[in-house]
Amino acid sequence: MIDEKVFLILRIILFFVATPFVYKALQALDFSKLFLNNSSSQIRLLLIVLSFIMGYLFIDVIVSLFEHLNGLAL
């Protein structure tokens, strides 16, 4: 059985690895239709906030799955 601290460290490391990939994926969406003209800084802020949120959720699902599988291996 793997220690809980390992999953915590894995969650932190993978969060910082996954967040830039989520940011790149979100850049493919066209948010300019939702905002007024000349609001690129607001769109950029939205992308950054969404990438942190979605990166955390993505990694939380993966690490929680591994934690659950680790608990089944008793």
N, C-alpha and C positions, 0 to 999 in steps of 0.2 A: 504494500500500500504506500502510495506516494504522499509525502508530507504536504500540508495545506500551504506552507510558505512557498513551495515550488510553484503552485498554481498562481499565487499572488504575483510572484516575480515574472512568471510567464505572461500573465495578463498585462502587466505594465510594459514589458518589452514588446509584446505583439501589438499593443495599442499604438506605440510610437512607430512601429513598422507599417501598420495597416493604414494609419491616418493619411499619409501622402497618397497612397493608392486610391483611397476613397475620394480625396480632393481631386485627383486627376479624373476619376470617373464622373464626378459631379460637374466638372468643367465641360463635359460633353452636352449637358443640358443647357437650353437657352432660357436663362432667367431674365433676359432683357425685355421680354414681352410682359413680364409682371411688374416692372419698375418704370418710372418715368425716364425720359432721356437724360443723359449725362449723370447717371447715378451708378457709375462703375464701382465706386468705393463701397457703396451699400451692397452691391451684388457680391463683391469680393468678401465683405464681412459675413454675409449670409453663407457663402461657400465655406468659409473657414469654420463658422459655428456648426453648420450641418456636417462637415467632414469630421469634426471632433465627436459629435453626437453619434453619427452613424458608424464611425470607427470603433467607438466604445461598445455600441450595441453588437456589432459584428464580432468583435473579439470576445465579448461576454458570452455570446451564444456558443462559440467554439470551445472556450475554456470550460464553460459550464457542462458541455457535453463530455469533455474529458474528465471532469470531476465526477460526473455521474457514472461514467464507465469505470473509473477508479473505485468508486464505492461498490459497484457490482462485483468486483474481483475479490471479494472477501472469501 
